[in-house]
Amino acid sequence: MRTLLVVLFDGVQSLDVTGPVEVFAGAELRRPGSYRLVTASLDGGPVRTSSGLTLAADHALCDAPAPHTLIVPGGQGSRHPDERLLDWLREHGPRADRLVSVCTGAVLLARAGLLDGRRATTHWAYCDTLARHHPEIEVDPDPIYVRDGHVATSAGVTSGIDLALALVEEDLGRDTALTIARHLVVFLRRPGNQAQFSAQLAAQTARREPLREVQQWISEHPDDDLTVEALAARARLSPRHFARAFQAETGMPPGRYVDRVRLEHARRLLEDTGDGVEEIARASGYGTPEAMRRAFVKALGASPAEYRRRFRPATTP
């Protein structure tokens, strides 16, 4: 039996706690004896989450059983943590077989020195801050979770469910993880290096109407001619002026934006339809299956076929 210890503190994000807990509790229900779930706060008392809910702790941290997997959630309370919590993490974090953070729980691990020399991620809104304050950490802002040895960090909030499903699959097999995912009405699991958010969310919305119209055109016509020259003509600007203005107002070059939109379009077709890879490649603007395969491997570390296998939707709870 693997003991899973979830750290609680005032201002914790409730879903950072309950998301992974529901996954592991589901695994224990289906495979009794697999996991022992334990929660602990500094003094053993209840904590108030950032949304106002109250969570009861099973133990004080000083009395908690030694964990196989130590789970550190995030939330507003991670911004100004109690130094006693950081001291406890410094002492006990290295002893866990698996050290896991959800969302800004990575900030707590970083402040405790447990991510030094490692690759990690956190909620996209805090990646720059984490990298700036902890240059010894290789912060990757894109994936929904990152595994580096026995340490696993996940992105914002619900990505903790994806990471928990991945750990259950590792521990108990794909069938158990799939059963839990179906019960929770979520995907089996997103590949860890899938982007945290869509192209439209990753980029800012342009201020000027012609550029906003171009953004909309790109999302609706990924299979069209989306070269800088063609997009500039649609915005009635010179290619040079268009490229500069697009990057200034959206935060990324037009070519990168097009790449993200096409990848996202192809992902959705793979997830939601039974269309063949060649048809999806054409519809997404790649032209050939090989071009799409290269884009998927570069961005997601998986071929379109592997992505579809991993990211097939659950259908029956």
C-alpha positions as CSV (number, residue, x, y, z in Angstrom):
1,M,0.0,0.0,0.0
2,R,1.3,3.4,-1.0
3,T,0.7,6.2,1.6
4,L,-0.3,9.5,-0.1
5,L,0.1,12.5,2.1
6,V,-1.6,15.7,1.0
7,V,-0.4,18.9,2.7
8,L,-3.1,21.4,3.7
9,F,-2.7,25.1,4.6
10,D,-4.9,28.1,4.8
11,G,-5.5,29.6,1.4
12,V,-5.0,26.3,-0.4
13,Q,-6.9,25.9,-3.7
14,S,-9.6,23.4,-3.0
15,L,-9.5,21.7,-6.4
16,D,-5.7,21.2,-6.1
17,V,-6.5,19.0,-3.2
18,T,-9.8,17.3,-4.2
19,G,-8.9,16.7,-7.8
20,P,-6.0,14.3,-7.2
21,V,-7.7,12.9,-4.0
22,E,-10.7,11.9,-6.1
23,V,-8.5,10.1,-8.6
24,F,-6.5,8.1,-5.9
25,A,-9.7,7.4,-3.9
26,G,-11.2,6.0,-7.1
27,A,-8.2,3.8,-7.5
28,E,-8.4,2.6,-3.9
29,L,-12.1,1.8,-4.4
30,R,-11.4,-0.3,-7.5
31,R,-8.1,-1.8,-6.2
32,P,-8.4,-2.0,-2.4
33,G,-5.1,-1.9,-0.6
34,S,-3.5,0.2,-3.3
35,Y,-3.4,3.6,-1.6
36,R,-3.8,5.1,1.9
37,L,-4.9,8.7,1.6
38,V,-3.9,11.0,4.4
39,T,-4.2,14.8,4.9
40,A,-2.2,16.9,7.3
41,S,-1.9,20.6,8.3
42,L,0.7,22.3,10.4
43,D,-1.2,21.9,13.7
44,G,-3.7,19.2,12.6
45,G,-6.6,21.6,12.6
46,P,-8.9,22.4,9.7
47,V,-7.9,24.9,7.0
48,R,-9.9,27.4,5.0
49,T,-9.4,27.2,1.3
50,S,-9.2,30.2,-1.1
51,S,-12.8,29.7,-2.0
52,G,-14.0,29.7,1.6
53,L,-14.5,25.9,2.0
54,T,-13.1,24.3,5.2
55,L,-11.1,21.1,4.9
56,A,-10.4,18.8,7.8
57,A,-6.9,17.4,8.3
58,D,-6.3,13.9,9.5
59,H,-3.0,14.7,11.3
60,A,-0.6,17.4,12.2
61,L,2.3,17.3,9.9
62,C,4.7,16.4,12.7
63,D,2.6,13.3,13.4
64,A,1.8,12.3,9.8
65,P,2.9,8.9,8.5
66,A,5.9,8.8,6.2
67,P,4.5,9.1,2.7
68,H,5.3,7.2,-0.4
69,T,3.9,10.1,-2.4
70,L,3.9,13.6,-1.0
71,I,1.4,16.0,-2.7
72,V,1.8,19.7,-2.3
73,P,-1.1,21.7,-3.6
74,G,-1.1,25.4,-4.4
75,G,-3.4,28.4,-4.0
76,Q,-3.2,31.9,-2.5
77,G,-1.7,30.6,0.7
78,S,1.4,29.6,-1.2
79,R,2.4,33.2,-1.8
80,H,3.3,33.9,1.8
81,P,3.7,30.5,3.4
82,D,4.4,29.8,7.0
83,E,8.1,29.2,7.5
84,R,7.3,26.1,9.5
85,L,5.7,24.6,6.5
86,L,8.8,25.3,4.4
87,D,11.0,23.8,7.1
88,W,8.9,20.7,7.2
89,L,9.1,20.3,3.4
90,R,12.8,20.7,3.5
91,E,13.1,17.9,6.0
92,H,10.5,15.5,4.7
93,G,10.3,16.2,1.0
94,P,13.6,14.5,0.1
95,R,12.4,11.3,2.0
96,A,9.3,10.7,-0.2
97,D,9.6,8.2,-3.0
98,R,7.5,10.6,-5.1
99,L,7.2,14.4,-4.7
100,V,4.3,16.0,-6.4
101,S,3.1,19.5,-6.7
102,V,-0.2,20.9,-8.1
103,C,-0.4,24.5,-9.5
104,T,1.6,26.9,-7.3
105,G,2.5,24.1,-5.0
106,A,5.7,24.2,-7.1
107,V,6.4,27.6,-5.6
108,L,6.5,26.0,-2.1
109,L,8.8,23.2,-3.4
110,A,11.0,25.8,-5.0
111,R,11.2,27.9,-1.8
112,A,12.1,24.7,0.1
113,G,15.0,24.1,-2.3
114,L,13.4,20.9,-3.6
115,L,13.4,21.8,-7.3
116,D,17.0,23.0,-7.6
117,G,18.6,21.7,-10.8
118,R,15.3,20.3,-12.0
119,R,12.9,20.9,-14.8
120,A,9.4,22.0,-13.5
121,T,6.2,23.8,-14.4
122,T,3.4,25.6,-12.6
123,H,0.3,27.6,-13.5
124,W,1.1,29.6,-16.6
125,A,0.5,32.9,-14.8
126,Y,3.3,32.2,-12.3
127,C,5.9,30.6,-14.5
128,D,7.8,33.9,-15.1
129,T,7.8,34.7,-11.4
130,L,9.0,31.2,-10.6
131,A,11.8,31.4,-13.1
132,R,12.8,34.9,-12.0
133,H,13.0,34.1,-8.3
134,H,14.5,30.7,-8.8
135,P,17.0,30.7,-11.8
136,E,18.4,27.4,-10.6
137,I,15.1,25.8,-11.8
138,E,14.5,25.1,-15.5
139,V,10.9,26.4,-15.7
140,D,8.9,25.1,-18.7
141,P,5.7,27.2,-19.0
142,D,4.0,25.1,-21.6
143,P,3.3,21.5,-20.4
144,I,0.4,20.6,-18.2
145,Y,2.8,18.5,-16.1
146,V,6.5,17.7,-16.0
147,R,8.3,14.6,-14.6
148,D,11.9,14.9,-13.5
149,G,13.1,11.8,-11.7
150,H,10.9,11.3,-8.7
151,V,9.6,14.9,-8.7
152,A,6.5,15.7,-10.7
153,T,5.1,19.2,-11.0
154,S,1.8,20.1,-12.7
155,A,0.3,23.3,-14.1
156,G,-2.9,25.1,-13.1
157,V,-5.6,23.5,-11.0
158,T,-7.3,20.7,-13.1
159,S,-3.9,19.5,-14.5
160,G,-3.4,17.9,-11.1
161,I,-6.1,15.4,-12.2
162,D,-4.1,14.6,-15.3
163,L,-1.0,14.1,-13.3
164,A,-2.8,11.9,-10.7
165,L,-4.3,9.7,-13.5
166,A,-0.8,9.3,-15.0
167,L,0.6,8.2,-11.6
168,V,-2.3,5.7,-11.2
169,E,-1.6,4.4,-14.7
170,E,2.0,4.0,-13.7
171,D,1.1,2.2,-10.5
172,L,-1.9,0.1,-11.4
173,G,-2.1,0.0,-15.2
174,R,-4.0,1.7,-17.9
175,D,-7.3,-0.1,-17.4
176,T,-7.7,1.2,-13.8
177,A,-6.8,4.7,-14.8
178,L,-9.3,4.6,-17.7
179,T,-12.0,3.3,-15.4
180,I,-11.4,6.2,-13.0
181,A,-11.3,8.7,-15.8
182,R,-14.6,7.5,-17.2
183,H,-16.2,7.7,-13.7
184,L,-15.0,11.3,-13.3
185,V,-16.1,12.0,-16.9
186,V,-12.6,13.3,-17.9
187,F,-10.2,12.1,-20.6
188,L,-8.0,9.2,-19.7
189,R,-5.2,11.7,-19.5
190,R,-3.7,14.4,-21.6
191,P,-0.1,13.9,-22.5
192,G,2.0,15.7,-20.0
193,N,3.6,17.9,-22.6
194,Q,0.3,19.1,-24.0
195,A,0.1,22.9,-23.9
196,Q,-1.6,24.4,-20.9
197,F,-3.9,26.5,-22.9
198,S,-5.1,27.2,-26.4
199,A,-3.5,29.4,-29.0
200,Q,-6.2,32.0,-28.5
201,L,-5.6,32.1,-24.7
202,A,-1.8,31.9,-25.1
203,A,-1.9,35.0,-27.3
204,Q,-3.4,38.3,-26.3
205,T,-6.3,39.7,-28.3
206,A,-5.1,42.4,-30.6
207,R,-6.4,45.9,-29.9
208,R,-6.9,47.0,-33.5
209,E,-9.9,45.7,-35.4
210,P,-8.0,44.5,-38.5
211,L,-5.6,42.4,-36.5
212,R,-8.5,40.9,-34.4
213,E,-10.2,40.0,-37.7
214,V,-7.0,38.3,-38.8
215,Q,-6.9,36.3,-35.6
216,Q,-10.4,35.2,-36.1
217,W,-9.8,34.3,-39.7
218,I,-6.8,32.2,-38.8
219,S,-8.8,30.2,-36.2
220,E,-11.7,29.6,-38.7
221,H,-9.5,28.9,-41.8
222,P,-6.4,26.9,-40.6
223,D,-6.2,25.2,-44.0
224,D,-6.0,28.5,-46.0
225,D,-3.0,30.5,-47.1
226,L,-1.7,31.9,-43.8
227,T,1.6,33.3,-44.8
228,V,2.6,36.7,-43.5
229,E,2.0,38.1,-46.9
230,A,-1.5,36.8,-47.2
231,L,-2.4,37.8,-43.7
232,A,-0.9,41.2,-44.2
233,A,-3.0,41.8,-47.3
234,R,-6.1,40.8,-45.3
235,A,-5.2,43.4,-42.7
236,R,-4.4,45.9,-45.4
237,L,-0.9,46.4,-44.1
238,S,2.5,45.8,-45.5
239,P,4.0,42.4,-44.5
240,R,6.7,44.1,-42.4
241,H,4.3,46.4,-40.6
242,F,1.8,43.6,-40.1
243,A,4.4,41.3,-38.6
244,R,5.6,44.0,-36.2
245,A,2.1,45.0,-35.2
246,F,0.8,41.5,-34.8
247,Q,3.7,40.6,-32.4
248,A,3.4,43.8,-30.5
249,E,-0.4,43.4,-29.9
250,T,-0.6,39.6,-29.5
251,G,2.7,38.8,-27.8
252,M,3.9,36.3,-30.5
253,P,4.9,36.4,-34.2
254,P,2.2,35.5,-36.7
255,G,3.9,32.3,-37.8
256,R,4.0,31.0,-34.3
257,Y,0.3,31.9,-33.8
258,V,-0.6,30.0,-37.0
259,D,1.4,27.0,-35.9
260,R,-0.4,26.9,-32.5
261,V,-3.9,27.3,-34.2
262,R,-3.1,24.5,-36.6
263,L,-1.9,22.2,-33.9
264,E,-4.9,22.9,-31.8
265,H,-7.3,22.3,-34.7
266,A,-5.6,19.0,-35.5
267,R,-5.7,18.0,-31.8
268,R,-9.5,18.6,-31.6
269,L,-10.2,16.6,-34.8
270,L,-8.1,13.7,-33.4
271,E,-10.0,13.9,-30.1
272,D,-13.5,14.4,-31.4
273,T,-13.7,12.7,-34.8
274,G,-12.8,9.4,-36.5
275,D,-11.3,11.2,-39.5
276,G,-8.1,9.8,-40.9
277,V,-4.8,11.4,-40.3
278,E,-4.4,12.4,-44.0
279,E,-7.8,14.1,-43.9
280,I,-7.0,15.9,-40.7
281,A,-3.6,17.0,-42.0
282,R,-5.3,18.7,-44.9
283,A,-8.1,20.2,-42.9
284,S,-5.6,21.7,-40.4
285,G,-3.3,23.2,-43.0
286,Y,-0.4,20.8,-42.8
287,G,-0.9,19.5,-46.3
288,T,0.7,16.1,-45.6
289,P,0.5,13.6,-42.8
290,E,4.3,13.7,-42.5
291,A,4.2,17.5,-41.9
292,M,1.6,17.1,-39.2
293,R,3.6,14.2,-37.6
294,R,6.7,16.4,-37.4
295,A,4.7,19.2,-35.8
296,F,3.1,16.9,-33.2
297,V,6.4,15.3,-32.3
298,K,8.1,18.6,-31.9
299,A,5.3,20.2,-29.8
300,L,3.9,17.3,-27.9
301,G,6.5,14.5,-28.1
302,A,4.0,12.1,-29.6
303,S,2.8,11.2,-33.1
304,P,-0.8,12.0,-34.1
305,A,-1.7,8.3,-33.8
306,E,-0.2,8.1,-30.3
307,Y,-1.8,11.4,-29.3
308,R,-5.2,10.0,-30.4
309,R,-4.7,6.8,-28.4
310,R,-3.8,8.7,-25.3
311,F,-6.3,11.4,-25.5
312,R,-9.4,9.5,-26.6
313,P,-12.4,10.8,-24.8
314,A,-14.1,8.7,-22.1
315,T,-17.7,7.8,-23.1
316,T,-19.2,5.7,-20.4
317,P,-19.0,6.7,-16.7
